[in-house]
Amino acid sequence: MTMQVARVGVTPLKGAQHEALGRLDLTGAGPVDDRVFCLVDRRRQRVVRTVEDRSMVAVLARLRDGILATRVAGEEASGVPEPTGEALHCDYWGRRVELQVQRSAHADLLSRHLGRPVELARVCRTGAVVYGAPVTLLSTTALDELADRVGVATVDPARFRATVAVDDRQQGVALEHVPPGTRLRVGGAVLELAGGVPRCAVVDLDPSTGRKDSCLLAALAGYRRAAGEVFFGRYARVVSPGRVSPGDDVER
């Protein structure tokens, strides 16, 4: 039986809301316009991380034709970020990433929101401020099982910030249990499944406010823990680039 794409999404600003889209282009390097920018704490020489700055989740960021728009708490900044010419090398989860500092009104808005000075920077390499691989898949069967375990009707897939959520309810084998190396035609792209995605406390945050409102990580730890990590969802490699939209078929 054919699976279907249930949701696609990205965020152009690392840590901001993961917005559902009507279509998404996948390149060999990953999703177009995903985590193109990040915030930097210059004093600590570190990329701002959501697990430490939960209020980042309340920021809505959109990138259209080079124009970045950010909105939070009734304030908005919009414009094309301009490179200052300054390069920074900052820490992101123990790895050193190269960034280009940008001049824009976004830094002022987001500094006020976070309550400390931050700067906007553009990544020099796609996926540089992604914890694992740039493309992740999420299974509706796995979401349904999690919802049952925590006693709620549904779990919002936006909590897991997956590139593509796949409705696999009609399959005999849930996507979560398909062997690594399996190739899937997802809309106009071909993806190859890899390992599981390790999760952190961000999944317990409301995906639009950043407030802690659930204990999903603890629930997942009860049945999805391995090698000291809690896994949920799958990484994938783009074998053949293409466009993916909700409603597209997913075929093995």
Sequence and secondary structure as in RCSB ss.txt:
>XXXX:A:sequence
MTMQVARVGVTPLKGAQHEALGRLDLTGAGPVDDRVFCLVDRRRQRVVRTVEDRSMVAVLARLRDGILATRVAGE
EASGVPEPTGEALHCDYWGRRVELQVQRSAHADLLSRHLGRPVELARVCRTGAVVYGAPVTLLSTTALDELADRV
GVATVDPARFRATVAVDDRQQGVALEHVPPGTRLRVGGAVLELAGGVPRCAVVDLDPSTGRKDSCLLAALAGYRR
AAGEVFFGRYARVVSPGRVSPGDDVER
>XXXX:A:secstr
  EEEEEEEE SBTTS  EE S EEEETTEETTSS EEEEETTTTEE  TTT GGGGG EEEEETTEEEEEETTE
EEEE  EEEEEEEEEEETTEEEEEEEEESSHHHHHHHHHTS  EEEEESSTTTT SS SEEEEEHHHHHHHHHHH
T S   GGGGT SEEEE TT SS GGGS TT EEEETTEEEEEEEEEE  GGGGB TTT  B   HHHHHHTTSE
ETTEEEEEEEEEEEE EEE TT EEE 
